[in-house]
C-alpha cells in the first residue's frame, strides 16, 4: 500500500454527533391559559426558558422554545408591537 502523498490534507475533525430527533409525545395544542401564562412569563423572564417552563408548568423547554419561535415570527409578520425579548 502506498502512503498518502506529502502535503495531502488530513481528514477534517469529526463533528460531534447529534442525538437523533425523536418525538416522545403526541403533539398537543397550546390552550388559551397556557399561552397567556407563556406571554406573562415572557414579560418577566425574557428568554430564560427554564423559568418560563416552571411558570407555565405543563410544557417542556423544547415545546416552549418552539412555541416562542413561531410566536415571534407571527409578531414580526403582523407588526402588532407585542413584546419580543432581545
Sine and cosine of phi, psi and omega as CSV:
sin_phi,cos_phi,sin_psi,cos_psi,sin_omega,cos_omega
0.00,0.00,0.69,-0.72,0.00,-1.00
-1.00,0.07,0.59,-0.80,0.06,-1.00
-0.96,0.27,0.36,-0.93,0.03,-1.00
-0.88,0.47,0.64,-0.77,-0.02,-1.00
-0.88,0.48,0.50,-0.87,0.02,-1.00
-0.86,0.51,0.64,-0.77,0.02,-1.00
1.00,0.09,0.03,1.00,0.03,-1.00
-0.94,0.35,0.66,-0.75,-0.03,-1.00
-0.93,0.38,0.69,-0.72,0.08,-1.00
-0.95,0.30,0.45,-0.90,0.03,-1.00
-0.89,0.45,0.65,-0.76,0.00,-1.00
-0.90,0.44,0.51,-0.86,0.00,-1.00
-0.86,0.50,0.64,-0.77,-0.03,-1.00
-0.92,0.39,0.69,-0.73,0.06,-1.00
-0.96,0.28,0.48,-0.88,0.05,-1.00
-0.90,0.43,0.78,-0.62,-0.05,-1.00
-0.93,0.36,0.70,-0.71,0.05,-1.00
-1.00,0.07,0.56,-0.83,0.08,-1.00
-0.91,0.41,0.65,-0.76,0.05,-1.00
-0.90,0.44,0.60,-0.80,-0.03,-1.00
-0.98,0.21,0.88,-0.48,0.03,-1.00
-0.82,-0.57,0.70,-0.71,0.04,-1.00
-1.00,0.05,0.88,-0.48,-0.07,-1.00
-1.00,-0.08,-0.37,0.93,-0.01,-1.00
-0.76,-0.65,0.40,-0.92,0.13,-0.99
-0.92,0.39,0.59,-0.81,0.03,-1.00
-0.89,0.47,0.66,-0.75,0.05,-1.00
-0.81,-0.58,0.66,-0.75,0.06,-1.00
-0.95,0.33,0.43,-0.90,0.08,-1.00
-0.99,0.13,0.74,-0.67,0.06,-1.00
-0.97,0.22,0.27,-0.96,0.06,-1.00
-0.85,0.53,-0.64,0.77,-0.02,-1.00
-0.91,0.42,-0.70,0.71,0.01,-1.00
-0.89,0.46,-0.67,0.74,-0.01,-1.00
-0.91,0.41,-0.64,0.77,0.03,-1.00
-0.89,0.46,-0.68,0.74,0.04,-1.00
-0.90,0.43,-0.65,0.76,0.04,-1.00
-0.85,0.53,-0.74,0.68,-0.01,-1.00
-0.89,0.45,-0.66,0.75,0.01,-1.00
-0.90,0.45,-0.71,0.70,0.00,-1.00
-0.91,0.41,-0.58,0.81,0.02,-1.00
-0.88,0.47,-0.65,0.76,0.04,-1.00
-0.89,0.46,-0.66,0.75,-0.09,-1.00
-0.99,0.17,-0.64,0.77,-0.20,-0.98
-0.91,-0.42,0.06,1.00,-0.08,-1.00
0.77,0.63,-0.86,-0.51,-0.07,-1.00
-0.97,-0.23,0.48,0.88,0.06,-1.00
-0.99,0.11,1.00,0.05,-0.16,-0.99
-0.88,0.48,-0.57,0.82,-0.01,-1.00
-0.91,0.42,-0.66,0.75,0.03,-1.00
-0.93,0.38,-0.63,0.78,0.02,-1.00
-0.90,0.43,-0.65,0.76,0.03,-1.00
-0.85,0.52,-0.72,0.69,0.01,-1.00
-0.89,0.45,-0.64,0.77,-0.04,-1.00
-0.93,0.36,-0.72,0.69,0.00,-1.00
-0.93,0.36,-0.72,0.69,0.13,-0.99
0.99,0.11,-0.31,0.95,-0.08,-1.00
-0.88,-0.47,0.01,1.00,-0.05,-1.00
-0.78,-0.62,0.48,-0.88,0.03,-1.00
-0.99,0.11,0.23,-0.97,0.05,-1.00
-0.84,0.55,-0.67,0.74,0.00,-1.00
-0.88,0.48,-0.69,0.72,0.01,-1.00
-0.90,0.43,-0.63,0.77,-0.02,-1.00
-0.92,0.39,-0.68,0.73,0.01,-1.00
-0.90,0.44,-0.64,0.77,0.03,-1.00
-0.90,0.43,-0.70,0.71,0.02,-1.00
-0.89,0.46,-0.68,0.73,-0.01,-1.00
-0.89,0.46,-0.69,0.73,-0.01,-1.00
-0.86,0.51,-0.72,0.70,0.00,-1.00
-0.93,0.38,-0.64,0.77,0.00,-1.00
-0.89,0.45,-0.71,0.70,-0.02,-1.00
-0.89,0.45,-0.66,0.75,0.03,-1.00
-0.89,0.46,-0.67,0.74,0.00,-1.00
-0.90,0.44,-0.69,0.72,0.01,-1.00
-0.88,0.48,-0.72,0.69,-0.02,-1.00
-0.90,0.43,-0.63,0.77,-0.01,-1.00
-0.91,0.41,-0.69,0.72,-0.06,-1.00
-0.99,0.16,-0.35,0.94,0.02,-1.00
0.87,0.50,0.60,0.80,-0.06,-1.00
-1.00,0.02,-0.06,1.00,0.11,-0.99
0.99,0.16,0.26,0.97,0.07,-1.00
-0.91,0.42,0.32,-0.95,-0.03,-1.00
-0.92,0.38,0.85,-0.53,0.13,-0.99
-0.83,-0.55,0.94,-0.34,-0.04,-1.00
-0.90,0.43,0.48,-0.88,-0.03,-1.00
-0.91,0.42,0.00,0.00,0.00,0.00
